[in-house]
Amino acid sequence: MANPVVHFEILGRDLFYGDLFGWELNVLDQMNYALVEAGERGIGGGIGKTDEGAGHVTFYIEVDDPQAYLDRAERLGGTTIMPVTVIPDMVTFALVADPEGHVVGVVKAESPEL
């Protein structure tokens, strides 16, 4: 797969899915977010709490240049939801919606956490 899915994210009112599936969570208190390690199978991800709006599920696709993919998505009728964002020493990512409104993330390939 040229650009693999490398991370998932589930945001809601609580950490329900971690409890449901018995996932080992690395809670990042300052962010109301927990990282889920992949283990031997599957992909890693994150579960976070959100107090604003409805929860959602997003998956992230590894790319070499997030801005280039945002530009390409817009040429194909998509919309940039979040511009390229850098969290220092963690990740560089962006969010894009397809023409129907489904949101996915793109994450720079060299990002160490995803």
C-alpha positions in Angstrom: 0.0 0.0 0.0 1.6 3.3 -1.1 0.1 5.4 1.7 -0.9 3.1 4.6 -3.4 3.8 7.3 -1.2 4.3 10.3 -3.3 5.7 13.2 -6.9 5.9 14.3 -8.6 8.3 16.6 -11.9 8.0 18.5 -13.2 11.1 20.3 -16.2 11.0 22.6 -17.4 11.8 26.1 -15.2 9.1 27.8 -12.6 6.3 27.1 -15.4 3.8 26.4 -13.5 1.8 23.8 -10.4 1.3 25.9 -12.6 -0.2 28.6 -14.7 -2.2 26.2 -11.8 -3.9 24.4 -9.3 -3.9 27.3 -6.8 -1.8 25.4 -3.7 -0.7 27.4 -3.9 3.1 27.4 -1.0 5.6 27.8 -3.0 8.6 29.2 -1.7 12.0 28.3 -3.5 14.0 31.1 -2.7 17.5 29.7 -4.6 16.6 26.5 -7.5 14.5 27.8 -6.1 11.9 25.3 -4.8 8.4 25.6 -2.5 6.6 23.1 -3.3 2.9 22.2 -0.4 0.8 21.4 -0.8 -1.6 18.4 1.0 -4.6 19.9 1.7 -7.5 17.5 -1.3 -6.9 15.3 -3.3 -3.9 14.2 -2.4 -0.2 14.2 -1.9 2.2 17.1 -4.3 5.0 17.8 -5.7 7.4 20.2 -8.9 7.8 22.3 -9.8 11.3 23.5 -12.5 13.1 25.4 -14.4 15.9 23.8 -16.8 18.2 25.5 -17.7 20.0 22.3 -20.1 18.7 19.7 -20.6 15.1 18.7 -17.8 12.6 19.0 -16.2 11.1 15.8 -13.8 8.5 14.4 -11.0 9.5 12.2 -8.2 7.5 10.6 -4.8 8.9 9.5 -3.0 8.1 6.3 0.8 8.4 6.1 2.0 10.7 3.4 5.3 12.4 2.5 3.9 15.9 2.2 0.6 16.7 3.9 0.2 20.1 2.2 0.5 18.5 -1.3 -2.3 16.1 -0.3 -4.5 18.9 0.9 -4.0 20.7 -2.4 -4.7 17.5 -4.3 -7.9 16.9 -2.2 -9.2 20.4 -3.0 -8.5 19.9 -6.7 -10.6 16.7 -6.5 -13.5 18.6 -4.7 -12.5 18.1 -1.1 -12.1 20.7 1.7 -9.3 21.4 4.1 -10.7 21.0 7.6 -7.5 21.6 9.5 -4.4 23.0 7.8 -1.0 21.4 8.3 -0.4 21.5 12.0 2.9 20.7 13.8 3.0 19.4 17.4 6.7 19.8 18.1 8.6 16.5 18.7 5.4 14.6 18.1 3.5 14.8 14.8 2.8 16.9 11.7 -0.8 16.3 10.4 -3.8 17.9 8.7 -7.5 17.0 8.2 -9.4 16.9 4.9 -13.0 16.2 4.0 -14.0 14.4 0.9 -16.8 15.8 -1.3 -19.4 14.0 0.8 -18.0 15.4 4.1 -16.1 12.3 5.4 -13.1 13.5 7.3 -9.7 11.8 7.3 -6.3 12.8 8.5 -3.0 12.9 6.7 0.2 12.5 8.8 3.8 13.2 7.7 5.7 10.0 7.3 8.6 11.0 9.6 6.3 11.7 12.5 7.6 9.5 15.3 4.4 8.9 17.3 2.1 7.8 14.4 
